[in-house]
Amino acid sequence: MSSARDRLEIPGDDHCLSDAPTATTDSTALREVLACPRCDASLAAAGAAWRCAGCDVDFPRVAGIPWLFAEPNAALGEWRGRLHFSLQKLERDRQTVAASLASALLRPATRARLETLERATRNHGERLRALLAPLQLEQHSASYETHLALRTRLPSDQGLTTYYANIHRDWCWGSEENDASLAALDASLREAPPRRALVLGAGAGRLAYDLHMRTAAALTVALDFNPLLSIVADRVTCGETIELYEFPIAPRGDAAVLRKLAAPAPARAGLAFVLADAHRTPFRRRAFDVVVTPWLVDILPERFDVLCARVNALLGDGGRWLNFGSLSFHDADPAARYGIDECRAALEENGFGDIAADEREIPYLSSPASRHARRERIVSWSARKERDVKKVPRYHALPEWLVRGTDPVPLSDAFRGQAAATRIHAFLMSLIDGRRSIKDMAKLVVEQRLMTTAEAEPALRSFFIKMHDDSKRGTTY
Ligand SMILES: C[S@@+](CC[C@H](N)C(=O)[O-])C[C@H]1O[C@@H](n2cnc3c(N)ncnc32)[C@H](O)[C@@H]1O
């Protein structure tokens, strides 16, 4: 199988370079921009891996894609966990469909729909397993419940399939949405054509591919931390066709549609995918002249100002930050949920000027197989780096007491509140014995002095409504 590695390091490789410019200059292109995500020193090629001699750490390749997480083994373990979880979840979904199918009372059309869904769900699991075989899943074993209970270091709301629809949008649904994304950047790309571009949070890779194919950039690096999206992007842009199921939100026809995912043409030399964390980018300072953040700035947990400083560091003098997507920050602190004017002010404070911002409405995740579709009013900006700013500290996903495991767990107000709520929840759940009613339980809660008589019954009812709803809903990861 060909990969970005081939595209970059094997000049004249005919898997993906059929009519591409020669890749002889590209063998050093990635090396020139890479730096250790732990200490910022240069990386050296070490066989198939990249190596930081100072940290004594090898960064492997997974499916041919450089795996440049600061803790490469921990990240591998986490993504294995997410894959394992996704496969278990799919199998549970399949079993639920199979259980419905066992009923003798189904209409023929319902039976046919469920049979299709069951077959597709099983087959989808096999396809995902095969595609992600390079993660070496067999090195992992844990139960579904363990995965639900343990929240690992990658953000817990970012699962393997969180942006799964993007794969189909990027490589199968047609050009409307992809063209609209590129159009949001078009004027800036014409005004300042990139030589070295970085797409942060590149997802399934279409925008990075389009940018690379429509400009003369010598190097376009597409960074994401999701191996499913990056592996599909890498393989498709090398000219492969991949088949994966789409499960439309509101099916117009079949509940599962087997899609052929393909790029319009193999990518020319110089398009590279890397798997890494956007908070700890594995790049030298000033490595790029364009950084693009499509639909990213508002989903990262760090404050926007910090991201501004990080993007600043990645850009050379006069380099441009091109952004587009929504501004839907969800920080716990309302002060951090910026609007466009606050973003502009943060950009200026962090060394950017000549800021041109725009708004436009575009179609968003409108599958031809679904009745569901969105339109989003996106914000885009182009901002020029005018000066360096103070380096921000390295990102730490978790506090030290959690990483080391030897310091005391802090008794914060939030933890105290959560502990009390958990004790009450555990007590309520222990009362479920298949015989007690809500009224019986309310009496026990009052006896335990957990609540007053007036509070107990309504509180129990709303607690059980939530449990009832949760039990009906598929849990996401
Ligand atoms: C809303 S999606 C946008 C994807 C793509 N840019 C697009 O427009 O289709 C956000 C992307 O950012 C990636 N992402 C989120 N947090 C990240 C992080 N800390 N490091 C790297 N990628 C991240 C996700 O995996 C996902 O692909």
Ligand as a Chemical Component Dictionary entry (heavy atoms), coordinates in Angstrom:
data_LIG
# 
_chem_comp.id                   LIG 
_chem_comp.type                 NON-POLYMER 
_chem_comp.pdbx_formal_charge   0 
_chem_comp.three_letter_code    LIG 
# 
loop_
_chem_comp_atom.comp_id 
_chem_comp_atom.atom_id 
_chem_comp_atom.alt_atom_id 
_chem_comp_atom.type_symbol 
_chem_comp_atom.charge 
_chem_comp_atom.model_Cartn_x 
_chem_comp_atom.model_Cartn_y 
_chem_comp_atom.model_Cartn_z 
_chem_comp_atom.pdbx_ordinal 
LIG C1  C1  C 0  -14.844 19.716 13.500 1  
LIG S1  S1  S 1  -13.643 18.599 12.885 2  
LIG C2  C2  C 0  -13.104 19.424 11.451 3  
LIG C3  C3  C 0  -12.402 18.505 10.503 4  
LIG C4  C4  C 0  -11.927 19.158 9.218  5  
LIG N1  N1  N 0  -11.086 20.294 9.478  6  
LIG C5  C5  C 0  -13.122 19.549 8.395  7  
LIG O1  O1  O 0  -13.347 20.732 8.233  8  
LIG O2  O2  O -1 -13.802 18.645 7.933  9  
LIG C6  C6  C 0  -12.317 18.847 14.014 10 
LIG C7  C7  C 0  -11.099 18.014 13.695 11 
LIG O3  O3  O 0  -10.072 18.344 14.607 12 
LIG C8  C8  C 0  -9.474  17.164 15.091 13 
LIG N2  N2  N 0  -8.942  17.478 16.406 14 
LIG C9  C9  C 0  -9.636  17.832 17.510 15 
LIG N3  N3  N 0  -8.787  18.079 18.527 16 
LIG C10 C10 C 0  -7.548  17.854 18.053 17 
LIG C11 C11 C 0  -6.255  17.911 18.628 18 
LIG N4  N4  N 0  -6.090  18.250 19.903 19 
LIG N5  N5  N 0  -5.211  17.615 17.848 20 
LIG C12 C12 C 0  -5.370  17.257 16.562 21 
LIG N6  N6  N 0  -6.562  17.172 15.957 22 
LIG C13 C13 C 0  -7.635  17.470 16.698 23 
LIG C14 C14 C 0  -10.581 16.127 15.079 24 
LIG O4  O4  O 0  -10.064 14.813 15.029 25 
LIG C15 C15 C 0  -11.327 16.522 13.811 26 
LIG O5  O5  O 0  -10.807 15.879 12.683 27 
# 
loop_
_chem_comp_bond.comp_id 
_chem_comp_bond.atom_id_1 
_chem_comp_bond.atom_id_2 
_chem_comp_bond.value_order 
_chem_comp_bond.pdbx_ordinal 
LIG C1  S1  SING 1  
LIG S1  C2  SING 2  
LIG S1  C6  SING 3  
LIG C2  C3  SING 4  
LIG C3  C4  SING 5  
LIG C4  N1  SING 6  
LIG C4  C5  SING 7  
LIG C5  O1  DOUB 8  
LIG C5  O2  SING 9  
LIG C6  C7  SING 10 
LIG C7  O3  SING 11 
LIG C7  C15 SING 12 
LIG O3  C8  SING 13 
LIG C8  N2  SING 14 
LIG C8  C14 SING 15 
LIG N2  C9  SING 16 
LIG N2  C13 SING 17 
LIG C9  N3  DOUB 18 
LIG N3  C10 SING 19 
LIG C10 C11 SING 20 
LIG C10 C13 DOUB 21 
LIG C11 N4  SING 22 
LIG C11 N5  DOUB 23 
LIG N5  C12 SING 24 
LIG C12 N6  DOUB 25 
LIG N6  C13 SING 26 
LIG C14 O4  SING 27 
LIG C14 C15 SING 28 
LIG C15 O5  SING 29 
# 
